[in-house]
Amino acid sequence: MDSQPLKVFIADDSAVMRERLVTLIGEIENAKIVGQAADAQQTIKEVRRTKPDVLILDVRMPGSGLTALEAIKKFPKPPFVIVLTAFPYPQVRQRCLDMGADLFLDKTSAEIDQLAEVIKRKCKNDEVKK
């Protein structure tokens, strides 16, 4: 019997980045995109509705990714949150981790290449280090 696919939600205000992430995750066996959003309020609403296992969240979006992160981490069973941003400043990284982000990756560097590996590990229920 096959295991349930890993449910992934993408929240980024850039349609180009969302498309790139859909393509990347679509190539990963046993991972499934369950939704997308372009702003914080839509992200909160849709994450509550779709109950993903993993949320890929941009910090800079209408309504603020930090607002979404704070609200979503208060859900009874919050997803594993990967903050993927073009603003990798140490103070932003630390604030995101302090607010409950499970992982912080810079989408403008080679760190984005780690995303596929992290999703593959989550599909296998492997632990992912911050």
N, C-alpha and C positions, 0 to 999 in steps of 0.2 A: 504494500500500500504506500502510495506517494505521500510525502508530508505536505502540509499546506504551504502554498507559496508565501514568501516574505512580502508583506504589503508595504509599499513605499509611497510616500506622499512628497511632492515637490512644491516648494513655496519660494518663488523668485519672481521679481517684477519684470525680468527680461525674458521675453518670449524665446529669444535665441538660446539663452541658457537653459530654459525649460526643455526645449527641443533637444538640445545636446544631452541633457541628463536622461531624457526619455530614451534616446538612442543607446546611451551607455548602459542603462539599467535593463533595457530590452534585450541586451546581449547576455545577460546574466541568467543562468539556469535557476529556476525556482524563485525568481523575484518578479513582482508584479506591481505596476504603477496603479494605485487606487484613486489618485486625484492630483490636481494641480491648483495652485492659487497664485495670484499676483499681488495680493496685499494682506496685511495682518488680519483684518477682520474676517475675510474670506478664509484665510488659513485656519483660524481658530474654529470657525463654524464647520468647515469641511473635515478637519482633523477629528473633531468631536463626532461627526457623522460616520466617517469612513474607518476610524480606529486603526490607523496604520501601525505597523511594527517599527518603522523607521520614518522620520521626518527629515528631509533635507531642506534647510532653512537659510535664506539670505537675511542678513542683518538690515541692509538698506533697502527698504521697500515702503510703499505708502502705508502709513499706520505704524511702522517700525517692526522689524523682525524681533526686536527685544520685547516689545509688547506681546507679540504672539508667543514667544518663548516663555515668558513669565506666566501667561494664562494657561498654556498647554501643559506646563510642568506641574500645574495644580490639579490636572485631571486625575481621576482615581487610578487609571493605568496609562500613564503617559508613554508616548513612543520614545525610542532611542533617537535623540536629536543630534543631527550632524549640522553644525553651522558651517555653511560654505559661503565665503564672502570675498569681495575684492578689497576689503578694508581690514587687513590682518594685523593691525597695530596691537602691541602687547596689552594695552589697557582695554581694548575691545575684546581681545581673546580672553583675558582674565575675567572681565565682567560677564561674558557669555558663560564661561565655565562656572562662575559663582552663581549664576542664575539657573544652572541646571543642565546646560548643554553637555552632551556626552562626548562630543568630539568637535574640534574647531579646525577647519581646513581653509587654506588660502586658494581661491579659484584662479588667481593670477600667477601661481607658481606651480612647481612640480607636485605640490601637495594634492592637487586635484586628481592626479593619477592614483592616489591612494584610495579614492572614493570607491572604485570598482572592487578593490580588494576588501575594503571594509564591508561592503554589501554582500560579497561572496561569503565572508566569514560570518556575518549575521545570518545568512541563509543556513549555515551549518551550526548555528547556535554557539559559535566560538566567541570567547570574550574579546573585546576590543579595548585596548588601552587608550587613555586620553592623551 
